[in-house]
């Protein structure tokens, strides 16, 4: 499977109005510690695996890092440890969402890890409070960096379609997606793969735009991360109900000209869906 080299943007101080320039994730190798944020399906796990392999570092799932007591390979290691999926530990936690990060901090200190990287879904990162907790692990001369994984580039999309999904004419596929208003789905590795599998190597798109949107919605409503799925649903979710709820929220957002919703707002209006 082809893994493209990903880019990221360094989050700047909230008072800094300058726009950070994208940089290769390889350029972050010199950092003692950083956090990699990204939306679901953006490829954080694969990016971490790729980076860990390149530098000989230690890749470990955050849940395993917390659950397993003994990690002899990590003790006083000078190689970076790549801890993947802080959001998964928060989703599955029955206690306050901040506790898993405190536990990760304690383990890093316990093992004497010299360098670390931590990935998290952007929506589950608590911002400055989380960053401050990780900063406490570093020497005074070092600063925790928060990086945001960037979408795939056009060249990335073409290469992935050709190599990983056997799409003979990636340009035609991309053009068709743009004509149907689905370009954004191409920029996320997970939704790109879902779309490529649904359309197939012969570039057979549904006849109407409505059919394309319905197909896309049927795939977007799925939670592909097992930890999040298990934590969120006690039984199999009703996908039709989820789509109705999403439609209601989108209608409210458009009519009221809202930027978005907080989880509390959605909870208070759940009965209307």
Phi, psi and omega in degrees: 000134179285130173243115182277154177285123187267159176245162181214168176234134179279127177290132180261170176301144183299337179271355181267116183274357179290144179268122182290143179274142176300145177223158176293143177297335176301330183290347179272359184296333182282348182286144177290323182206144173205162176246134178250116180256155177184157177287165178304135177082003184285347176101026181298316182296312181294323178297319179294317178300316180298316181291320180297318179295322183294325184253002182074022181280182183253117176263132179209139176292140183300323179297317178292323179301322181276323188281326183268127186285324189250121175230076186301330181291343182265342187296118179056028180286138176272351178275147182291145174255129181258105183262112190257123169097050173305323182299326180293322179290328178286324180293324183268002184277136177269000180246189183301144184299340182278344184297315180304321179294322177298321179292321177297317178301315182298320180291319178300319179291319181298317182278347181069035181293125183285322186221140180214157173226144184225130177252153183199145170297140184302322183291341183257006177267129186269014172073222186304321178300319177294316181299320180296323179294320178287327179301328181296344179275347189260156173297160184300330184280350182255154180227133177294132179251138177249119184247144176250123179293132184269157178298163175298148174275169179300320178293323176300313183300313180300315182294318181293317179300318183287312188278320188264339185234009175054036176277113186293328181233080181302324181298317178295322179297314181296320179297316179296319178298318179296320179296331179267005178074028185244022182303322182300329180291338180285338188273354178249123184306321182290311180288331174299314179296319179299317181292318180297320179291323181290322183278321179088165185294343181269006176060045181266095181271151174303155187290327184245156179295324179300318180295323178296315180296319179297319177298316180296317180297321179299331180268325181290334183287345182283140172264114186271346180270119186296322180297315179293320181296316181294320182289328187274326187237128176282333176225178181301128183290150175273102185294327178295321179293321178298320180292323177295319179297318179296320179296320179296314181296320179295321179296315179298317181298318181291314183293319183269358180056051181267150177282331182173195184227150171266155177304326180294318179300314182297322180294318181295332183255011184300323184293342182277344186282000000 
